[in-house]
Amino acid sequence: MELLLDTANLKSIRDAVSTYPISGLTTNPSIISKENRSDFFALIKEIREILGKERTLHVQVTRTDCEGILKEAEAIRRHVDEDVYIKTPVSKEGLKAIGIMARDGFNVTATAIYTTIQGELAAMAGAKYLALYYNRMLNLDIDADAVFRTTASAIAASGLDCKIVGASFKNIMQVTNVFADGAEAVTVPPELLDTALANPSIDLAVRNFNKDWEKVYGNKGISEL
């Protein structure tokens, strides 16, 4: 299981990596634009510095034609490092670019996947990660769980070296659903991730534990005994 952050906010990244077992981070043009930074590559380099080399970094292209995608991929790898994953939407031009990049040794994350066939084609073309959009599928009246399950089954049967990443969530239940459906990773905004632990029942349990403890030991903690 891999937990990725879906953000480009430096403070949120620092906070999250100090708290959660983060395996990597994904960005897209919308996420980048929220930071209102004109120095795109400086921002990406700062993100890489926080993540370190042990975590994966996935940076999405903006061009939609194959030639433009390849130029941006070269620029991203040149300005960041050779370990960066190039996020590429699975359109006809995107699929063509994925195949070329994979043959040239790029790490590729295929994204904007709504159907099993998109995932299968991207995997066969050489993508290492497949980002499937869970909530966006639901908004289009697509059976998201079925798409995740059939894609996971196809990847497992093929033996391809490729991981399914659940993306596009509105609540934590959707995150747990995609793991049950066979996803090996999820990418989640930090604010949504925080809701997983924002549970009044957790707080109540801790307060009750402490009340019972204080009956015997007062305000002293274990380290003070």
Sequence and secondary structure as in RCSB ss.txt:
>XXXX:A:sequence
MELLLDTANLKSIRDAVSTYPISGLTTNPSIISKENRSDFFALIKEIREILGKERTLHVQVTRTDCEGILKEAEA
IRRHVDEDVYIKTPVSKEGLKAIGIMARDGFNVTATAIYTTIQGELAAMAGAKYLALYYNRMLNLDIDADAVFRT
TASAIAASGLDCKIVGASFKNIMQVTNVFADGAEAVTVPPELLDTALANPSIDLAVRNFNKDWEKVYGNKGISEL
>XXXX:A:secstr
 EEEEE   HHHHHHHHHHS   EEE  HHHHHHTT S HHHHHHHHHHHH TTSEEEEE    SHHHHHHHHHH
HHHHS TT EEEEE SHHHHHHHHHHHHTT EEEEEEE SHHHHHHHHHHT SEEEEEHHHHHHTT  HHHHHHH
HHHHHHHHT S EEEEE  SSHHHHHHHHHTT SEEEE HHHHHHTT  HHHHHHHHHHHHHHHHHHTT  GGG 
